[in-house]
Amino acid sequence: MTFAKHPSVKLRELYKEKNHQGANPKKANILFVGKDPNWATDIEDATFFNLVEEYLNDGIAFWKKYNFHHPFLHSDYNKDGKKYHQAFSRLQLDSSFASEISFVELIGFPTTGMSSSNVTEFNQILLSPENRNHLIALEELLLDTSKTIFLYWGLINQFKFLHDKTGLFKSLANIDKSIMVRTDLNQLGNYYFHKHFSMGISPQTLQKIATVIHNSIKCP
């Protein structure tokens, strides 16, 4: 499916209110960084779209209410993004972590389709004036050394590209990913690089991520 800005007006309006998922990233101690907030093109027609709205309005309350962290885990959903959140759920974190974890992406509004299907369009959206303020705010978040930040290692190429085009993300752009073991968890300061959750991340790596999270925060 061709990559594009998501056609759903409702979904785009929800992202204008909060362009993240889960907890507020300014307040959360744990950040998971992704490439773009990708949703199925027809997500608005899903029988559980009310859960999507509920989640995007208040991800913390959603997790505590339903005891699962994301609407993609709903039994009726079987499209893009489910594999990622199924892998995340194998971290076995309960809702006491809800206020500590935020999902943020390089693009600050919803998308659809595979970015690899149209790299030119992805780059245009990534560098668009509409996304500029989001990138500036994201850089500030990622420079906060008090946060524990998880990134899949392939994002380093994106940071190099962004730094070349915008001057942002200098510290991340200078990381040499060739020194990393792609199938393991790699620590550089408060950054942790890992294999993408949708790409067969190992149980051993997931266990290491869970251990880092438990050691980083104290939940009641």
GIHUWO-V220319 format. One record per backbone hydrogen bond with DSSP energy under -0.5 kcal/mol. CO is the residue of the C=O (numbers start at 1). NH is the residue of the N-H. If there is no record, write none. Layout:
BEGIN
co-><CO | CO>
nh-><NH | NH>
END
This chain:
BEGIN
co-><1 | 4 | 8 | 9 | 10 | 11 | 12 | 13 | 14 | 21 | 22 | 24 | 24 | 29 | 30 | 31 | 31 | 32 | 33 | 34 | 35 | 36 | 37 | 40 | 42 | 43 | 46 | 48 | 48 | 49 | 50 | 51 | 52 | 53 | 54 | 58 | 59 | 60 | 61 | 62 | 63 | 70 | 71 | 74 | 79 | 81 | 82 | 83 | 84 | 85 | 86 | 87 | 88 | 89 | 94 | 95 | 97 | 97 | 98 | 100 | 100 | 101 | 102 | 102 | 103 | 104 | 110 | 111 | 112 | 113 | 114 | 114 | 115 | 118 | 119 | 120 | 121 | 122 | 123 | 125 | 128 | 128 | 129 | 129 | 131 | 132 | 133 | 134 | 135 | 136 | 137 | 138 | 139 | 141 | 143 | 144 | 147 | 148 | 148 | 149 | 150 | 151 | 152 | 153 | 154 | 154 | 155 | 156 | 157 | 158 | 159 | 160 | 161 | 162 | 162 | 162 | 163 | 169 | 170 | 172 | 175 | 176 | 177 | 180 | 181 | 184 | 186 | 188 | 190 | 191 | 192 | 193 | 194 | 196 | 202 | 203 | 204 | 205 | 206 | 207 | 208 | 209 | 210 | 211 | 212 | 213 | 217>
nh-><114 | 112 | 12 | 13 | 14 | 15 | 16 | 17 | 18 | 103 | 59 | 27 | 28 | 148 | 102 | 33 | 150 | 104 | 152 | 106 | 107 | 38 | 111 | 43 | 45 | 46 | 49 | 51 | 52 | 53 | 54 | 55 | 56 | 57 | 58 | 62 | 63 | 64 | 65 | 66 | 67 | 73 | 74 | 77 | 82 | 85 | 86 | 87 | 88 | 89 | 90 | 90 | 91 | 92 | 97 | 98 | 100 | 101 | 101 | 29 | 30 | 23 | 32 | 104 | 21 | 34 | 6 | 39 | 4 | 115 | 3 | 117 | 118 | 122 | 123 | 124 | 125 | 126 | 127 | 128 | 131 | 132 | 132 | 133 | 135 | 136 | 137 | 138 | 139 | 140 | 141 | 142 | 143 | 144 | 145 | 147 | 149 | 31 | 150 | 192 | 33 | 194 | 155 | 156 | 157 | 158 | 159 | 160 | 161 | 162 | 163 | 164 | 165 | 166 | 167 | 168 | 167 | 173 | 174 | 175 | 177 | 179 | 180 | 182 | 184 | 186 | 193 | 191 | 149 | 188 | 151 | 186 | 153 | 199 | 206 | 207 | 208 | 209 | 210 | 211 | 212 | 213 | 214 | 215 | 216 | 217 | 219>
END
